[in-house]
Amino acid sequence: MAQVFDRGVVLALKVAALIVLVGIVTVSLAWRWSTGYPYALRAPPPQPIPFSHQHHVRDDGIDCRYCHTSVEKAAFAGIPSSDICMSCHSQLFSDAPLLEPLRRSARTGERLQWTRVNDLPDFVFFNHSAHVRHGVPCKECHGRIDQMPLTVRVASLDMQWCLDCHRDPASHLVKPEEVFNMQARPPRSQSERRALLAHYAILGPPWITDCSLCHR
């Protein structure tokens, strides 16, 4: 039986099919990103209370650890309980209509349903305490949270973004006493950076970039 299409036409059809396939995959991934991470790098998500880190951190000088009590000792930073909030707001702005959800939560014991802004997929293992203990400052992942009237996500938190840091950790670390300082910067000299790596006993690649470190 004679061939219907010559080899050139067959090749062109295969290339066209491949282009269409790549296009479909690209569009699917873009759609997945826009629907699965609707607040990533864009606008703050709706919250039960429009909490301002700028007001609490920059204006009032509240340390991160006062609210995020487990950030130094647990895998999760922890969302503050209503009792922590009420330690101040039982006296300050105690009648503000904006804080009625907080007062209701304190009365009933029902937790406020905050929307996580910086979240990772379930197949990724991340430990806050490990990063804090090894000199990774809060602003490295969360950005200048002290300048945010409403919390937004500033980092993609995708695997490549994490690997960029793990491949060159020294350029992202600060001294232990500066981890919670929003203005802290990594040292400029290579000798100081090497000293920080030694201080935190951080092993470089390939261990720090091994798949099993984050995918367990």
C-alpha positions as CSV (number, residue, x, y, z in Angstrom):
1,M,0.0,0.0,0.0
2,A,1.4,3.4,-1.0
3,Q,2.3,5.8,1.8
4,V,-0.3,8.6,2.0
5,F,2.1,11.3,3.3
6,D,5.8,11.6,2.4
7,R,8.4,11.7,5.2
8,G,8.5,15.5,5.3
9,V,4.8,15.9,5.9
10,V,5.0,13.2,8.6
11,L,7.8,15.0,10.3
12,A,6.0,18.3,10.2
13,L,2.9,16.6,11.7
14,K,4.9,15.2,14.5
15,V,6.6,18.5,15.2
16,A,3.2,20.2,15.2
17,A,1.8,17.6,17.6
18,L,4.8,18.1,19.9
19,I,4.3,21.9,19.9
20,V,0.6,21.5,20.7
21,L,1.5,19.0,23.5
22,V,4.0,21.4,25.0
23,G,1.5,24.2,24.8
24,I,-1.1,22.2,26.6
25,V,1.3,21.3,29.4
26,T,2.4,24.9,29.7
27,V,-1.1,26.3,29.9
28,S,-2.1,23.6,32.4
29,L,0.9,24.4,34.6
30,A,0.1,28.1,34.4
31,W,-3.5,27.4,35.3
32,R,-2.5,25.2,38.2
33,W,-0.3,27.9,39.6
34,S,-2.9,30.6,39.3
35,T,-5.7,28.5,40.9
36,G,-3.6,26.5,43.4
37,Y,-1.6,29.5,44.7
38,P,-4.0,32.4,44.2
39,Y,-2.2,34.7,46.6
40,A,1.4,33.9,45.6
41,L,3.3,37.0,44.8
42,R,0.2,39.0,44.2
43,A,-2.4,40.2,46.7
44,P,-3.0,39.4,50.4
45,P,-5.6,36.7,50.9
46,P,-8.8,37.4,52.9
47,Q,-8.3,36.9,56.6
48,P,-10.7,37.0,59.6
49,I,-8.9,40.1,60.8
50,P,-6.8,42.4,58.6
51,F,-3.7,41.8,60.7
52,S,-0.8,44.3,60.1
53,H,2.7,43.0,60.7
54,Q,3.9,46.5,59.9
55,H,2.0,47.9,62.9
56,H,2.9,45.2,65.3
57,V,6.6,44.7,64.3
58,R,7.7,48.0,63.1
59,D,5.5,50.5,65.0
60,D,5.1,48.5,68.3
61,G,8.5,46.7,68.2
62,I,7.0,43.3,69.0
63,D,9.5,40.5,68.5
64,C,8.5,37.7,66.1
65,R,8.9,35.1,68.9
66,Y,6.3,36.7,71.1
67,C,3.5,35.5,68.7
68,H,5.2,32.7,66.8
69,T,6.3,30.9,70.0
70,S,7.5,27.7,68.4
71,V,9.6,29.1,65.6
72,E,12.9,28.3,67.3
73,K,12.0,24.8,68.6
74,A,9.5,23.2,66.2
75,A,9.0,22.5,62.5
76,F,6.2,25.0,62.4
77,A,6.4,28.7,63.3
78,G,2.9,28.4,64.8
79,I,-0.1,30.7,64.4
80,P,-0.6,32.6,67.7
81,S,-3.6,31.7,69.7
82,S,-6.3,34.2,70.6
83,D,-5.1,34.2,74.1
84,I,-1.7,35.6,73.0
85,C,-3.5,38.4,71.0
86,M,-5.8,39.1,74.0
87,S,-2.8,39.6,76.3
88,C,-2.6,43.0,74.7
89,H,-6.1,43.5,73.2
90,S,-7.9,42.9,76.4
91,Q,-6.6,46.4,77.2
92,L,-5.8,48.0,73.8
93,F,-8.6,48.6,71.3
94,S,-10.7,46.3,73.4
95,D,-13.9,47.7,71.9
96,A,-12.8,48.0,68.3
97,P,-15.4,46.4,65.9
98,L,-12.5,45.2,63.7
99,L,-11.4,42.9,66.6
100,E,-14.8,41.3,67.3
101,P,-13.8,38.0,65.7
102,L,-10.8,37.9,68.1
103,R,-13.0,38.6,71.1
104,R,-15.5,35.9,70.0
105,S,-12.7,33.4,69.6
106,A,-11.4,34.2,73.1
107,R,-14.9,33.8,74.5
108,T,-15.9,30.5,72.7
109,G,-12.5,28.9,72.4
110,E,-13.0,28.5,68.6
111,R,-9.8,29.2,66.7
112,L,-9.7,31.9,64.1
113,Q,-9.4,30.5,60.6
114,W,-6.3,32.2,59.2
115,T,-5.3,31.7,55.6
116,R,-1.7,30.6,55.3
117,V,0.2,32.9,53.0
118,N,3.5,31.1,52.9
119,D,2.6,27.4,52.5
120,L,4.3,24.4,51.0
121,P,3.0,21.2,49.4
122,D,2.5,18.3,51.7
123,F,5.3,16.4,50.0
124,V,7.9,18.9,51.1
125,F,9.4,18.7,54.5
126,F,10.4,22.0,56.0
127,N,11.6,22.8,59.5
128,H,11.5,26.3,60.8
129,S,13.6,25.7,63.8
130,A,16.4,24.1,61.7
131,H,16.6,27.2,59.5
132,V,16.4,29.7,62.5
133,R,19.1,27.8,64.4
134,H,21.4,27.9,61.4
135,G,21.2,31.6,60.8
136,V,18.6,32.0,58.2
137,P,16.8,35.3,58.9
138,C,13.0,35.6,58.8
139,K,13.2,38.1,56.0
140,E,15.0,35.7,53.7
141,C,11.8,33.8,53.1
142,H,9.1,36.2,54.3
143,G,10.5,39.4,53.0
144,R,10.3,42.7,54.9
145,I,7.3,41.5,56.9
146,D,7.7,44.6,59.1
147,Q,6.8,46.8,56.1
148,M,3.6,44.9,55.2
149,P,0.2,46.4,56.3
150,L,-1.2,43.1,55.1
151,T,0.8,39.9,54.7
152,V,1.7,38.9,51.1
153,R,4.0,36.2,49.8
154,V,7.2,37.6,48.3
155,A,9.0,34.4,47.4
156,S,8.0,31.6,45.0
157,L,9.0,28.9,47.5
158,D,9.4,26.5,44.6
159,M,12.2,23.9,44.5
160,Q,14.6,26.0,42.4
161,W,14.2,28.9,44.8
162,C,15.1,26.7,47.8
163,L,18.0,25.1,45.9
164,D,19.5,28.5,45.0
165,C,19.9,29.0,48.8
166,H,21.1,25.5,49.6
167,R,23.7,25.6,46.9
168,D,25.2,28.8,48.3
169,P,24.0,29.1,52.0
170,A,26.8,31.4,53.1
171,S,25.4,34.4,51.2
172,H,22.0,34.1,53.0
173,L,23.1,33.6,56.6
174,V,23.4,36.2,59.4
175,K,24.8,36.0,62.9
176,P,22.6,34.2,65.5
177,E,21.6,37.4,67.3
178,E,20.4,39.0,64.0
179,V,18.1,36.2,62.7
180,F,15.0,38.2,63.9
181,N,16.4,41.6,62.8
182,M,14.5,42.7,59.8
183,Q,17.5,44.9,58.7
184,A,20.2,42.3,59.1
185,R,22.4,41.5,56.1
186,P,24.8,38.7,55.4
187,P,28.4,39.6,55.9
188,R,30.2,40.8,52.7
189,S,33.6,39.3,53.1
190,Q,34.1,35.6,52.2
191,S,36.1,35.0,55.3
192,E,33.2,36.1,57.5
193,R,30.8,34.0,55.5
194,R,33.0,30.9,55.8
195,A,33.2,31.6,59.6
196,L,29.4,31.5,59.7
197,L,29.3,28.2,57.9
198,A,31.7,26.8,60.4
199,H,29.8,28.3,63.3
200,Y,26.6,26.7,62.2
201,A,28.3,23.5,61.1
202,I,26.6,23.6,57.7
203,L,27.8,21.0,55.3
204,G,27.8,22.1,51.7
205,P,26.7,20.2,48.5
206,P,26.0,17.4,47.9
207,W,24.5,16.7,51.3
208,I,22.6,20.0,51.7
209,T,21.1,19.6,48.2
210,D,20.2,15.9,48.6
211,C,16.6,15.1,47.6
212,S,15.9,13.2,50.8
213,L,16.6,16.3,52.9
214,C,13.2,17.9,51.9
215,H,11.4,14.9,50.3
216,R,11.0,12.2,53.0
